[in-house]
Amino acid sequence: MEDHLNKRDHTGVQDFVLLEDYTNPNAFIENLRKRFQEDLIYTYIGPVLVSVNPYHELDIYNAEVIKSYKNVNFYELPPHVFAIADASYRSMRGENRDQCILISGESGAGKTEASKKVLHYIAASNKDTKDVERVKDRLLESNPLLEAFGNAKTTRNDNSSRFGKYMDIQFDYKGAPVGGHILNYLLEKSRVIHQARGERNFHIFYQMLVGASPIMLKHLKLSSEPDKYFYLNQGDSSVLQTMDDQANWRHVQHSLDVLDFTQEEQKALFAIVATVLHLGNIEFGTEESKDDAKVTNIEHCDVISELLGCQEDALLAALQNRTIEAKGEKMKSPLTVDQALYARDALAKGIYDRLFTWIVHKVNASLSNRAKMKCSLMGLLDIYGFEIFEVNCFEQFCINYCNEKLQQLFIELTLKSEQEEYQREGIQWEPVQYFNNKIICDLIESKPLGVICVMDEECLRPGDTTDQTFLDKLSEMIGKHPHFISHSVADNSTRKTIQRDEFRLLHYAGDVTYNVKGFLDKNNDLLFRDLKEAMSETTNLITRECFPKDELNSKKRPDTAATQFKNSLSQLMEILMSKEPSYVRCIKPNDYKRAGQFDERIVHHQVKYLGLMENLRVRRAGFAYRRPYEVFLKRYKSLCPATWPNYPGEAKVGVQTLVSYLQYEENDYRMGKTKLFIRFPRVLFATEDAFQHRKHELATQVQAKYKCYRQRKVYLRMRVSAVIVQCHWRRFLAKRLLERRRWAAQVVRKFVKGFQYRNEPECDENRDFVKFTKMNYLKRLAQCAPKSVLDKSWLPAPKLLQKTSELLKTVCMRNLVLSYVKKISPSMKIQMEQKVVAERLFKGKKDSYMHSIKDHFVDSRLAAHHESHKNSLLATLKQSHENIKYCTYVTKYDRHGYKSRKRVLFLTDSTLFVVEEKDFKIKDRVPFSLINGIQTSSLMDGIFVIVIGNVEENGSKEELKQLERGDLILQSDHIIETLTKLVMISDKENVLKFATNNVINHDLASGKQGSIEFTKGDNYTVKKGKGGQLIVVDGSRSRLDCSDLHIGAVRTS
């Protein structure tokens, strides 16, 4: 706890005992507010825990937090409900003393949640065995079941406990829970029949209507709409946003199964819950001229009779009549409508109250210790806090009476524990002045003048007794008591604040005004004998057990409700006095259940009636701070040179040396036997502030020493590591070198032997060598393989891979060819075909062939200015369905003297045309069918002769005329291209002939014969010889380009 003292200005102090202005309620509330705003909902008043409801979930209850609070000194960690639970648990185990934890506070302050957290901590603090797990499950599952039947929504709390609960948890000698027992107090059964606006009946009614299956509701004759039932629609608040009734219904069913409720018992239980709802819907009327009450909707009685298994006539008679016994005779007395309504409501309350008590007994049977061994006990009291409403009734009177008794016990036990600690430590006890509320407890419970006693007398007194006569008798008998005020005994100024049907008690927590309306009826809590008899005759196993027939035979009048509560409260006080108590005081920060909102007025009111200021004053009457010498010396020894870093002597002597050095004044502290007592918080704060300052100095020193130590340690470790690494590295290198050499020797030996056996079939001696040879050859081949189809080189293969090499070569070439072919375009393919034909025709046969290889063949060699003439010719040819396939410039040598003329050669689908160059006038038309041969020389000239023949006797005039003209003599600059095109288009590859002896004989006009002689020479010339023949010199000796030769020849000719 001391670790957080330096933050006290921001988050407040963790223990109110350390407040400087501890008598000021505003300082108390301001400390609560600071901590609440930081979500620090727990604060100590010494050993008492104050808890403020945050109204939202906080992550402070997980498994890690539970683990951190196990077996830890109470003040070592921040305040927490787990610290209270752990301290009680360790005290029970270590000192073998029974414990109890008292949780109190008003509705909505978080009492139920606090009790759940205590149970959760106890369940999580034990090792799981089969039996322990069974008990833990049942302890935890008892909560949702009792909440369903005993909790309800009020204007202040959506899950308000409307009964008091004390649970004893039984532990074996190992500290494991082995059983439990529950006592319940004062169930608010009036809520069964009436709820204020904005409130609800007990949760179980809504959970069953919303969560039960349609089959079950049909069996119980119920509707799923709560507003249809009188006992549920009075508060006009059936739907609750903060709770899931359907999910809670499933949880209740699970709890019933875990707690050993049989299916028959569960059916009987829910039948009773349905019976209460049907009872509320029974209505009464009167017959004409009679005041006797009659049930007007008998169908509800039929349903109740069916659910409880009783006679319908008996139930109907009990609701409409009352048996009176006078002078030994019994007679039926009809009830009025008001009396019948009272009887109906009394039956509903009685059934539900006894059902709740039966459930508690059933849970106790399930929690009972099967081993029957001696056990340690830890009690857990979750009971209503002090209540002050606008209208306070009988229930508030009982609740506030209970809180007066608990406050009396709290003050007595607190003073007792303080006094015992002072005596143990040898410190002189200083008497403490405090308000002793025993006078108020006596006012309520004493005989014969207590409020309860007077009320019981009025209930038993014959005659016409009313709530007003009860108030008058109170004013008469105890009107002079200093803590009692009524309208008749109050002074004039006070009388204005009290109605005639009210009285006021001056409680320790404040003045409470009670309205006496309903006091006698609720105290009497009478259930007519006829109704009891009807219930005892039922076949429902729960009602038959809750309404035993022995009760009907008893002539003794049962105790009143107030007397029963007083007796059970006295029993509770005895139980608590026999145990060592711990306290949890719960506070709600606002009336609207909103997170983060802190209403100082509401908190101030609760601080007052919880007696927290009184508790703080008692705690601070002596010394505000006390710690064992060992703990104090361990924390603050650094403040004194004599005790730092370690004190060799006893801790008490060391603390005395320390406080002397710190110059504590004599009245600031006392030295006990085992503890140091400090009177004023300012002394502790000054010591803590000095310690916080000293920590910085110590931290600097520790850092310096540690850094030096760490660096030297790192250096030494690095040096040792370097030496070790060097040794190991050298050893590793030597081993690796040895292994490599050994391996190398084996490899060399293996390959030498493999080389010797290389020509043998594969065996162990040459297997690796062969494998290496193959791999090496394949790697080299991958680098040296041909990259083009023109590359015919191939890496020579070893003898053993000859066949493989041939196969790989074939595959490689196929792949190269395939790749090359895939890349060839359609136009390139045509080029290839033409070049192949040219090769077949001219390779080795004509000298100019080699010069034509590099040039692409084209379909037209005409200049741009001749394209228009070509189009006109094309139009003419289309009339005869001819398409031009090829055209080029040629020189024609006529057949009358070899005179040269410039012409253009056209090849169509079926005809050869020779036209004038200027106007494209057709000069020669030779169908391919008339071509009998094509002759050219083997030299480098461009002369070729088209031999005309094959004219039939019935041929056309044009064909006969062409035959008479003789053969065509043409010269082309691109003779290889021209002849290849002509051969391919005319499909007359076999008519191409080469001149023999370099002489071509041909036909001239009019059937004459001519010849062309070819010779080699320096310049390319074509001329007529003296003998009338045509002489062609190819110019091959000048080694000029073939095309240039042709141009020169044309010009010469």
Protein Blocks (a to p, Z undefined) as FASTA:
>chain_A
ZZmmmmmmmnopfbfklpmblmbmklmmmmmmmmmmnopabccehjaccdddehiacdfk
bfklmmmmgopafklpccdfklmmmmmmmmmmmnopacddddeddehilmmmmmmmmmmm
mmmmpccdfklmmmmmmmmmmmmmmmmmmgccdfkbcbbcfbdcdddddddfkopafbdc
dddehiafklmmoccehiacdfklmmmmmmpcfklmmmnopafbfklpmklmmnopmbcf
kbcfklmmmmmmmmmmmnopafklmmmmmmmmmmmmmmmmpccdddehiabdcdfblmlm
mmmmmmnopafklmmmmmmpccddeehiacdddddfklmmmmmmmmmmmmmmmmmmmmmm
mmmmmmpcfklpacddddddddddddddfbdcfklmmmmmmmmmmmmmmmmmmmmmmmmm
mmmnopacdddddddfklmmmmmmmcfkbfklmmmmmmmpgcjddfklmmmmmmmmmmmp
mkbccfklmcfklmmmpcfkbccdddfkbccdddfehklmmmnopacfklmmmmmmpmbf
klmmmmcfklmmpmbdcddfklmmmmmmmmmmmmmmmpccdddddddfbfnopghiacfk
lmmmmmmmnommmmmmmmmmmcfbdcdfklmmmmmmmmpmklpcbdfbdfklmmmmmmmm
nopafklpccdfkbccdfblklmmmmmmmmmmmmmmmmmmmmmmmmmmmmmmmmmmmmmm
mmmmmmmmmmmmmmmmmmmmmmmmmmmmmmmmmmmmmmpccdfklmmmmmmmmmmmmmmm
mmmpcfbfklmcdcdddfklmmmmmmmmmmmmmmmmmmmmmmpcfklmmmmmmmmmmmmm
mgokamklmmmmmpccdfbfcdfklmmmmmmmmmmmmmnopacfbdcddddddfklopac
dddddddfkbccdddfklopafbdcdfklpnbdcddfbfbfbdcdddehiafklcfklmm
mmmnopcddddfblmlmmmmmmmmnopaklpccdehhiacdddehhiacdddddddfbdc
ddddfkopacddehlmnopafklmmmmmmmmZZ
